[in-house]
Amino acid sequence: MTSQPNTGSDPAAQDMSPQEIQAVIDRILAKDVPAKNAGTSGGEGGSGKAVLGKAQAISRLDEEHSTYDGDQQDLEERRALRRRAGLSTELEDVTEVEYRQLRLERVVLAGLWSEGTLADAENSLRELAALAETAGSEVLDGLVQRRDKPDPGTFLGSGKAQELKDIVMATGADTVVVDAELAPSQRRGLEDIVKVKVIDRTALILDIFAQHAKSREGKAQVELAQLEYLLPRLRGWGESMSRQAGGQVGGAAAGMGSRGPGETKIELDRRRIRTRMAKLRREIAAMKPARETKRANRRRNEVPSVAIAGYTNAGKSSLLNRLTDAGVLVENALFATLDPTVRKAETADGLGYTLADTVGFVRSLPTQLVEAFRSTLEEVADSDLILHVVDVSHPDPEGQIAAVRKVFSEVDARKVPEIIVLNKADAADPFVVERLKQREPRHVVVSARTGEGIPELLKAISESIPRPSVKMELLIPYERGDLISKLHESDAEILSLDHLEAGTRAAVMVREGLASELEQFVVND
């Protein structure tokens, strides 16, 4: 297929050089064009710096799974829908389309360096690149602008926005992703300059959540967060701003005197969104009692609960699989698992407890998601112990810890005892591991992939969870074998057991609920 530049009456086309025309043609055809070097200075407020290379928020591991992760059938299903690089929408033969695969979006990243060091700004942009890759995009280029505060009209300064436009044209990108939450006016202003779609960090995270949500509750929570984000960002195009007719039009038959200006289409859309949001809130509230009932049963039976929490891609699901053989989905991507998974486990001395894998956190986690997933995050607040998993191979593990603890504060979980689990020790710098060990006194160094440090972690869990506190000396008749069975379950810790002529003599540590049931069998020697 050949393309001819438009040399007719369009003055914009006449002003373009042949190179610019060819760049536009290549972008339309989605061909690979070498990225323009954006490392030169430009725009007000400081120099721009391109951020290239593999996203540092995604681990560099030779093997993604261990034998403890199971068959990972859910992961195969997810990857069957993965977008495909190099698949253009301009196809000469329909047979080139691969079944259930979509064209990869090509994105350019943009961010501001307003505080901290340049390394912090680059790490933040690399995390944005990891988010974009997880969402199914191909990251082509990126830039950071040194600026005290965002421009109120275009987020970036006018010069830097023009430089971003040049990068978009040179690389053939179709989307710009900004490392911040944009105001609606900033998004429109930047789109008017770069001439391609612009989305912000919040919209990108919401898109990942929408892709990965599996359960009915998770899908409802994500949809509610998306609608909350969308409501103030509705835009009117053409007929969407026209008013709905009153009077007798459309069969209303209201008669004369009732023909008012009506309701605009965009107002109608806002009303429908609010109605849908109200319905979703009712549905989520109706799902909450089921989760609370399960937690109430565990509390009634006094089963200790341990929550695995931490930054996204820190290895929480891998750790759950290593500890319990749960076989939950594990993927080297951000927010791979959203729905909480609860599994039963036991200490070395037979004391039972539950392990709950929770949704991962991220820096500047959208407030819409925190509110929508509050019922899920209550697993963390209601637990007896938090295993705070940290990826020590990440460039900024301290920043991850601070971001997670900020979310803990938002869900009232800061009072829960916490163990810092320094994961991925096999791929980390020993100096970084030692630095974090000095900073966090209550820690365990592990590798969920190799099994390093897992025995020490199990010992720390056993010492930290609530244990039976009532000591009793019992003589239980042989016909009450049901009580002996209970003593061997998770409610009690058997110190000694002797079989006498009159019955079974037992020295035990039990919880208060079971102690009242055993009161009649207490012996006082």
C-alpha positions in Angstrom: 0.0 0.0 0.0 1.4 3.4 -1.0 0.7 6.7 0.7 0.9 10.1 -1.0 1.3 13.3 1.1 -1.5 15.7 0.9 -0.4 18.7 -1.1 -3.8 20.2 -1.7 -5.4 23.1 0.0 -4.6 22.0 3.6 -2.1 24.7 4.9 -1.0 22.5 7.7 0.2 19.8 5.3 1.9 22.4 3.1 3.9 23.7 6.1 5.2 20.2 7.0 8.6 19.1 5.8 8.9 15.7 4.0 10.5 14.2 7.1 7.5 15.2 9.3 5.0 13.9 6.7 6.8 10.6 6.6 6.8 10.4 10.4 3.1 10.9 10.4 2.6 8.2 7.8 4.8 5.8 9.8 2.9 6.5 12.9 -0.4 5.8 11.2 0.9 2.5 9.8 2.3 1.6 13.3 5.8 0.9 11.9 8.8 0.7 14.1 10.8 3.9 13.8 14.0 4.5 15.8 13.2 6.6 18.9 14.4 10.2 18.9 17.1 11.0 21.5 15.2 13.1 24.1 18.2 13.6 26.3 18.8 17.2 25.2 17.6 20.1 27.3 14.4 21.8 26.4 11.5 23.6 27.8 11.5 25.8 30.9 12.3 24.7 34.4 15.3 22.5 33.7 16.6 19.9 31.3 14.6 16.9 30.1 16.1 13.5 30.5 15.0 10.4 28.6 14.4 7.3 30.8 15.2 4.1 28.9 15.8 0.5 29.8 13.8 -2.3 31.3 11.3 -1.2 34.0 13.0 -1.7 37.4 9.8 -2.5 39.2 9.7 -5.8 37.3 12.2 -8.3 38.7 15.0 -9.8 36.5 14.6 -13.5 37.3 15.8 -16.4 35.2 12.8 -18.5 36.5 9.4 -17.0 37.2 8.0 -20.0 39.1 9.1 -22.6 41.6 7.8 -26.1 42.2 5.6 -24.7 45.0 3.6 -22.6 42.5 1.7 -25.5 41.0 0.4 -25.8 37.5 -0.5 -22.1 37.1 -3.4 -22.8 34.8 -4.9 -19.3 35.5 -1.7 -17.7 34.2 -2.0 -19.7 30.9 -5.5 -18.4 30.5 -4.5 -14.8 31.2 -1.6 -14.9 28.7 -3.8 -16.4 26.0 -5.4 -12.9 25.9 -2.0 -11.0 26.0 -1.6 -8.2 23.4 0.8 -9.0 20.6 3.8 -6.8 19.6 4.1 -6.0 15.9 0.4 -6.7 15.1 -0.7 -3.7 13.1 -4.3 -2.6 12.6 -3.5 -1.9 8.9 -3.6 -5.4 7.6 -3.5 -6.5 4.0 -4.7 -10.0 4.8 -7.2 -10.9 7.5 -5.3 -14.1 8.2 -2.6 -12.0 9.8 -4.8 -11.5 12.8 -4.0 -13.9 15.6 -6.9 -15.4 17.5 -7.8 -13.5 20.7 -4.7 -11.2 20.5 -4.8 -7.4 20.2 -2.3 -4.9 18.9 0.1 -3.6 21.4 -0.3 0.1 22.4 2.9 2.1 21.9 3.4 4.6 24.7 5.7 7.5 25.7 6.1 8.3 29.4 6.4 11.8 30.9 7.0 12.9 34.5 8.1 15.8 36.7 11.0 16.0 39.0 9.8 18.4 41.7 11.3 16.9 44.8 13.9 14.4 45.9 16.8 13.3 43.7 17.0 12.6 40.0 17.4 8.9 40.8 14.0 9.0 42.6 12.3 10.6 39.6 13.8 8.0 37.3 12.8 5.1 39.5 9.2 6.5 39.6 9.2 6.7 35.8 10.6 3.2 35.5 7.8 2.0 37.8 5.3 3.7 35.4 7.0 1.8 32.6 6.4 -1.4 34.5 2.7 -0.5 35.0 2.4 0.3 31.2 4.0 -3.1 30.3 1.7 -4.9 32.7 -1.3 -3.2 31.1 -0.2 -4.5 27.7 1.8 -1.6 26.2 5.1 -1.2 24.6 7.2 1.6 26.1 9.1 3.5 23.5 10.6 6.5 25.3 10.2 8.7 28.3 11.3 12.1 29.7 11.5 13.9 33.0 11.3 17.6 33.4 12.8 19.5 36.4 10.0 21.8 37.6 8.9 23.1 41.0 5.2 22.5 40.3 3.1 21.3 37.4 1.8 23.7 34.8 -1.9 24.3 35.5 -2.8 24.1 31.8 -0.6 21.3 30.3 1.2 19.7 33.4 4.5 20.1 31.5 5.8 23.4 30.4 5.0 24.6 26.9 8.5 23.9 25.6 8.7 20.5 27.2 5.2 19.6 25.9 6.4 20.5 22.4 9.4 18.3 22.9 7.1 15.5 23.9 5.1 16.0 20.7 8.3 15.6 18.7 9.1 12.4 20.5 5.6 11.1 19.9 5.9 11.8 16.1 9.4 10.3 15.9 8.6 7.1 17.7 5.1 6.5 16.2 3.5 6.4 19.6 -0.2 6.5 20.0 -0.5 7.2 23.8 1.2 9.4 26.3 1.2 8.2 30.0 1.9 10.9 32.6 3.4 9.9 36.0 0.8 11.8 38.1 -2.9 12.3 38.4 -4.0 14.9 35.8 -6.7 17.4 36.3 -9.3 17.2 33.4 -8.1 20.6 32.0 -4.4 19.5 32.1 -5.3 16.3 30.2 -7.2 18.2 27.5 -4.5 20.8 27.2 -1.7 18.2 26.8 -3.8 16.2 24.3 -4.3 19.4 22.2 -0.5 19.7 21.9 0.7 16.1 21.4 -2.3 15.1 19.2 -2.5 11.6 20.7 -4.4 10.1 23.6 -3.1 11.1 27.1 -3.8 9.1 30.2 -2.5 9.5 33.8 -1.1 7.1 36.4 -4.4 6.6 38.0 -6.2 5.6 34.8 -3.4 3.2 34.0 -3.6 1.5 37.4 -7.4 1.2 37.1 -7.0 -0.4 33.7 -4.7 -3.0 35.2 -7.2 -3.7 38.0 -10.0 -4.1 35.4 -7.9 -6.6 33.4 -7.0 -8.7 36.5 -10.2 -8.7 38.5 -11.7 -12.2 38.6 -14.2 -12.5 41.4 -17.7 -10.8 41.4 -16.7 -8.6 44.3 -13.4 -7.6 42.7 -15.1 -6.7 39.4 -17.6 -4.5 41.3 -14.9 -2.8 43.3 -12.9 -2.0 40.2 -15.9 -0.7 38.3 -16.9 1.6 41.2 -13.4 3.0 41.3 -13.4 3.6 37.5 -16.7 5.4 37.6 -15.6 7.6 40.5 -12.5 8.5 38.4 -14.6 9.0 35.2 -17.4 11.2 36.6 -15.5 14.5 36.7 -13.7 13.8 33.5 -16.7 13.3 31.1 -16.2 15.2 27.9 -18.9 16.4 25.4 -18.4 15.8 21.7 -20.9 17.1 19.1 -24.4 15.8 19.8 -23.5 14.7 23.3 -23.9 18.4 24.3 -27.3 18.8 22.6 -30.4 19.0 24.8 -33.1 16.4 25.0 -36.3 17.7 23.6 -39.3 18.3 25.8 -43.0 18.7 25.0 -44.7 16.2 22.7 -41.4 15.1 21.0 -40.6 11.4 21.4 -44.1 10.5 22.6 -43.8 12.5 25.8 -47.2 14.2 25.0 -46.8 16.7 27.8 -48.5 19.4 25.8 -47.9 23.1 25.4 -46.0 25.0 28.1 -43.8 22.1 28.9 -41.2 22.5 26.2 -38.2 23.5 28.3 -34.5 23.4 27.3 -34.3 19.8 28.6 -31.3 17.8 29.8 -28.0 17.7 27.9 -26.6 14.4 27.0 -23.6 14.9 29.2 -25.9 15.6 32.2 -27.8 12.4 31.4 -24.5 10.5 31.3 -23.5 11.9 34.7 -26.9 10.9 36.2 -26.5 7.4 34.8 -23.0 7.0 36.3 -24.2 8.2 39.7 -27.1 5.7 39.5 -24.7 2.9 38.6 -22.3 3.9 41.4 -25.1 3.8 43.9 -26.1 0.3 42.7 -22.4 -0.9 42.9 -22.1 0.4 46.5 -25.2 -1.5 47.5 -23.9 -4.7 45.9 -20.5 -4.4 47.6 -22.2 -3.7 50.9 -24.3 -6.9 50.3 -21.1 -8.9 49.7 -19.4 -7.7 52.9 -21.4 -9.8 55.4 -20.2 -13.0 53.8 -16.5 -12.0 54.4 -17.3 -10.7 57.9 -19.0 -14.0 58.7 -15.9 -15.9 57.8 -13.8 -13.6 59.9 -16.3 -13.9 62.8 -16.0 -17.7 62.6 -12.3 -17.5 62.8 -12.5 -15.1 65.8 -15.1 -17.2 67.5 -12.8 -20.3 67.2 -9.9 -18.0 68.1 -7.9 -19.0 65.1 -5.0 -16.6 64.7 -4.9 -14.8 61.3 -1.7 -13.7 59.5 -2.0 -11.3 56.6 0.6 -11.1 53.8 0.8 -7.5 52.6 3.3 -5.4 50.8 4.2 -3.6 47.6 3.0 -5.0 44.3 5.4 -7.6 42.7 7.2 -8.0 46.1 6.5 -11.8 46.0 3.4 -12.1 48.3 1.7 -14.8 46.2 5.0 -16.7 45.8 5.5 -16.6 49.6 2.0 -17.9 50.2 2.6 -20.8 47.8 5.9 -21.6 49.5 4.3 -21.6 52.9 1.0 -23.4 52.2 1.2 -25.0 48.6 -1.8 -22.8 47.7 -1.0 -22.8 44.0 -2.3 -19.2 43.5 -1.4 -17.3 40.4 2.1 -15.9 40.2 3.3 -13.6 37.5 6.3 -11.3 37.2 4.0 -8.3 36.7 2.4 -5.6 38.8 -1.0 -6.3 40.5 -1.0 -9.9 39.1 -3.4 -11.0 41.9 -6.2 -8.8 43.3 -8.6 -11.2 45.0 -7.6 -12.2 48.6 -6.7 -15.9 49.1 -7.0 -17.5 52.6 -5.2 -20.8 53.4 -4.8 -22.8 56.6 -1.3 -23.4 58.0 0.2 -24.9 61.2 3.2 -24.1 63.3 5.8 -26.8 64.0 4.1 -27.7 67.3 0.7 -28.1 65.7 -0.9 -24.7 66.4 -3.2 -23.7 63.5 -3.5 -20.3 61.9 -4.7 -18.7 58.6 -2.6 -17.0 56.0 -4.3 -14.4 53.8 -2.7 -13.0 50.6 -4.0 -9.5 49.9 -3.9 -7.0 47.1 -0.6 -5.3 46.5 0.0 -1.6 47.1 1.9 1.0 45.0 3.2 4.5 45.4 0.3 7.0 45.1 -2.3 4.3 45.1 -5.5 6.0 43.8 -7.8 6.9 46.6 -10.7 5.5 44.6 -9.2 2.0 44.8 -8.5 2.3 48.5 -12.1 3.2 49.1 -13.5 0.6 46.7 -11.2 -2.2 48.1 -11.7 -1.2 51.7 -13.7 -4.4 52.5 -10.8 -6.4 51.1 -8.2 -4.5 52.9 -10.0 -5.1 56.2 -8.3 -8.6 56.1 -5.1 -6.7 57.0 -6.7 -4.5 59.7 -8.4 -7.5 61.4 -5.4 -9.8 61.3 -3.2 -10.7 64.4 0.1 -10.4 62.5 1.2 -8.7 59.2 3.9 -10.2 57.1 5.1 -7.0 55.3 6.8 -8.4 52.2 9.5 -6.1 50.7 11.4 -6.6 47.4 15.0 -6.0 48.5 16.2 -6.2 44.9 14.2 -3.1 44.0 16.1 0.2 43.6 14.1 1.9 46.4 12.9 -0.6 49.0 12.6 2.1 51.7 10.2 4.0 49.4 8.1 0.8 49.1 8.0 0.4 52.8 6.8 4.0 53.3 4.2 3.7 50.6 2.7 0.5 52.1 2.7 1.9 55.7 0.8 4.9 54.4 -2.0 2.6 53.1 -1.8 0.7 56.5 -2.6 4.0 58.2 -5.6 4.6 55.8 -7.2 1.3 56.7 -6.4 1.5 60.5 -3.8 -1.3 60.4 -0.8 0.4 61.9 -1.4 -1.1 65.4 -1.2 -4.7 64.1 2.2 -6.4 64.9 4.4 -6.4 61.8 7.3 -8.5 60.6 9.3 -7.1 57.7 10.0 -10.0 55.2 13.0 -9.0 53.1 12.1 -11.1 50.0 14.2 -11.9 46.8 17.4 -12.0 48.8 18.9 -14.2 46.2 18.8 -11.3 43.6 19.5 -8.4 46.0 22.7 -6.5 46.8 24.0 -7.7 50.2 24.7 -4.1 51.2 21.1 -3.2 50.7 19.9 -6.2 52.7 22.2 -5.3 55.6 21.0 -1.6 55.4 17.4 -2.7 55.8 18.3 -5.2 58.5 19.7 -2.3 60.5 16.7 -0.1 59.9 14.0 -2.6 60.6 14.8 -4.5 63.9 12.0 -7.1 63.4 12.8 -8.7 60.1 13.4 -12.0 58.3 15.5 -12.4 55.2 14.0 -14.9 52.7 13.8 -15.9 49.1 10.4 -17.4 48.2 11.9 -18.7 44.9 14.8 -20.7 46.5 13.4 -21.3 50.0 16.2 -19.4 51.7 15.1 -18.2 55.2 11.7 -19.9 55.1 12.4 -21.9 58.3 13.3 -18.7 60.1 10.1 -17.1 58.9 8.0 -19.9 60.1 9.7 -19.7 63.5 9.0 -16.0 63.7 5.3 -16.5 62.8 5.0 -19.2 65.5 6.5 -16.9 68.1 4.4 -13.9 67.1 0.8 -15.2 66.7 -1.5 -15.3 69.8 -1.1 -18.6 71.6 -3.3 -20.4 74.1 -2.8 -18.7 77.4 -4.8 -20.8 80.0 -2.8 -23.7 81.6 -4.9 -26.7 82.8 -4.2 -30.1 84.4 -7.0 -32.5 83.2 -8.1 -36.0 83.7 -10.4 -36.9 80.8 -12.4 -40.2 80.9 -11.8 -42.5 78.0 -15.4 -42.2 76.8 -14.8 -38.5 76.1 -12.5 -39.1 73.1 -14.0 -36.0 71.5 -12.3 -33.8 74.0 -8.9 -35.4 73.3 -9.5 -34.8 69.6 -10.1 -31.1 70.3 -6.9 -30.9 72.3 -5.1 -32.1 69.2 -6.6 -29.4 67.1 -5.6 -25.8 66.8 -7.3 -24.6 70.0 -4.8 -26.2 72.4 -1.1 -26.9 72.9 -0.4 -30.2 74.6 2.4 -30.1 77.2 2.2 -33.7 78.4 -0.1 -36.7 77.9 -0.3 -39.8 80.1 -2.8 -42.7 79.8 -3.9 -43.8 83.3 -6.4 -46.3 84.6 -9.0 -43.7 85.3 -8.5 -41.8 82.0 -6.1 -39.6 80.1 -4.0 -37.2 82.2 -3.1 -34.1 80.2 -1.3 -30.9 80.9 -2.4 -28.4 78.2 -2.4 -24.7 77.3 -5.9 -23.8 75.9 -7.8 -20.7 74.8 -10.4 -19.2 77.0 -13.3 -20.6 75.0 -12.2 -24.2 75.3 -11.2 -23.7 79.0 -14.8 -23.3 80.1 -15.8 -26.5 78.4 -13.0 -28.4 80.1 -13.5 -26.9 83.6 -15.3 -30.0 85.0 -12.3 -32.3 84.2 -9.7 -30.2 86.1 -7.7 -32.1 88.7 -5.9 -30.4 91.6 -3.1 -32.6 93.0 
